[in-house]
């Protein structure tokens, strides 16, 4: 499907860059082919972005600007020891997983640029470019801060390193699900999976809470 590029030349270059960087990576994508895809003169890359590296950074900024961050809108978790903090942290973790999955899945599959944006983000997460590292850290900081705040209340016995490891263990399956969505749909024989995101979120939340060892999060069987 041919993407419906913007009428603005600068934006067209960014959208074309997202498609080409996602498909070929930074080194594989050429300025001329990006400009050609945007129906623009390649000299405009230097004019608007000071070169290929600048265009790459602007492509990432464009993605972040367009992408909602539901996690950033979640309520703050009370400090450890505060009355009701544990209950709030359990609810906070549930909300975090739901919001994180909404952020990962909320992509218009009919828009090639949006799909390419998710591919480019996955590529950048795996091997961040030095110039893009500060921008990337700025964008993921709300996810780290909120999740660690929940875990600090739920598992006060863990060190700072262990809290980060536990957070990675929770977020890892969520990111893997999004990055492997194509093969997951093939395995299930369902190109529209997941139709009901809430059921998937329920499973991931229960899996995470059990891994954390939070028994009060689940109904206890009657004796």
N, C-alpha and C positions, 0 to 999 in steps of 0.2 A: 504494500500500500504506500502511495506517495504521501508524505506528510504535507499538511497545509501550513506552509511557512508564513511567517509574519510579513507584512508589507515593508517593515523597517529593515534596512540593509544590515545594520549592526545585529539586530535580533536574528535575522536569517542566518548570518554567519555563525552565531552562537548555536542555533538549533542544528545547523549542518555539522558543526563541530561535535556536538553531542552524539549524533549518529555515527560519525566517522571514528571518534575516539572510542566509543563503545565497541565498534566492530573491529578496530585494528590496534587499539592502544595508542599511547602518545607517540611512540616512535614510528609506528606503522602508518599513521594518518598523515597525509601531506597537506600543506597549506593550499596548494593549487586545487586538489580534489575537493577540499572543504569549501573553497571559494566557488568552485564550479557547481557544487551541490546547492550553494546559496544563490546562484545566478549573480555572482558579484566578482569584481576584479580582485585578484589575489593581493594586490598592493594595499587593499583596504584592511587586511589583517594587521599589517604594521601600523596603519593609520589609526585604527580603532583600539588595538590591543597591544601595540609595541611588540608584536611577534607571536609565535606559536605558544610559548609558555604563558603569556598573558591571556591569550584566547582560551587556553585550557582552564586557567583559574576562573575566568569569567563564565565559562561553561558550568563549572562546579557551583559558582555563586548563583547562577541562573536556576540550577536545579534546586538548591537549598531555598531560594526565595519562593519558588513555586510550590515546594513540598510542605504540607502541613506538619506541624510537630504537636501531636495530641498530648504527648508526655509532658511537654513544657507547661501545659495548661492544668496539670493535675495539682491537687491540693498538697501543700507541704506536709511532711510527716513530722509529728511532734518529737522532741528530743528524747533519748532514752531516759527512763525514770519518770517521765511525765505521766500523770494519771491518764489512762486510756491509750497510752502510746502503742502498746502491743496490738490492741484491736485495730487501731488506726493504721499500723504498719502492715497488718494482714490485708486489710482492705486496700491499702496503698499498693501492695504488691499485685493484687488482683487487677486493680485499675491500670497499673504499669504494663502488665502483659497485654491487657486488652488494647490500651492506647498504642503500644509498640506495634502490635499486629495490625492495627488500623493504619498506622503510618507506613508499614511495609506493603500492605495489600492495596492501599488506596491508589491504584494506578489505572488510568484509562487505557485498557488493552487495545482499543481501536486507534490509539495515537502512537505511531512509531517513535516519536521523539520521547514520549513518556516512558515507553518500554526501554528505549536505549538509555535513558537517564538512570533507570534502575540497574542496568548492566554496568554502566560506567561507575556508579557508586559502589557496586560490588567489587569491581576491579580496583578501585581506589582504596577500599577497605583492606583488600588483600595485600596491596603493595603501594602504600602512600608515597607520592612524590614529595621530596623535601620541601619544595615551594608551596605545596598544597597542605602540608601537615598542620600549620596553625589554623587554617580555615576548617579543616576536617575536625580537629579537636574542639574548636569552638561550637561546631554543630552537634557533636555527640555528647558534649558536657552535660546538657540537661538530662539525658538518659542515664549517664553515670551517676550524677548527683542524686537523682530521685531514687534509683534502685539501691545505691549504697545506703542512703538514709533509711530505707525500709529494712535492709539487712542488718544495719547497726543496732536497730531496736530488737529485731527477731533473734539475732545471734550475737549477743554482746560478748560471747566468749571468743569470737574470732578476731584475729589480728587484721590490720589494714590490708595486708597482702591476701590473706584468706578471704576477706570480704570481696576483694576484686575478683579473685578466682571463683567464688560462689556466684558473683554477678555474671561472669563470663559463662558459667555453667547454665545459668538461666536464659541469658540472651542468645547463647549459641544455637540452641534448637530453633529459636524463632527466626534467626537470620538464615540458618540452613534451610528451613522450610521455604522461605521466600526465594532463595537462590536455587533451590532444587524443585521449584513448583512444577516445571515442565515434566520432569521424570516422575514426580509424585502423581500427576494427573494421568500419565501413561500407565503407571502401576495400578491405579484405581480404575482405569478405563473410563475416566470422567473428565472431559476437557473443561468443565465449569467448576470443578472443585476448588475451594470450598464454597458451596452455595450459602451455607450457614456458618459464618465466621464465629458466632458465639459458642457453638459446640466445640470447635477447635480450640478456642481460647479457654474454655472450661477444662479440656484435657491438659493443655499446657500448664495451666495454673495449678491444677491438682498435682501434676507430675512435679512441678517445682516446689510446692509446699511440702510434699512428702519427702522430697530430697533434702529440704531444709530441716526436716524433723519437727514440724509444727502440728502436733496432734490435735490441738483444739480447733484447727481449721476444718475438721471433718466431723460429721455426726458419729458419735460413738455407738457401737452395736449394743442392744439391750441384752443383759445377762439372763 
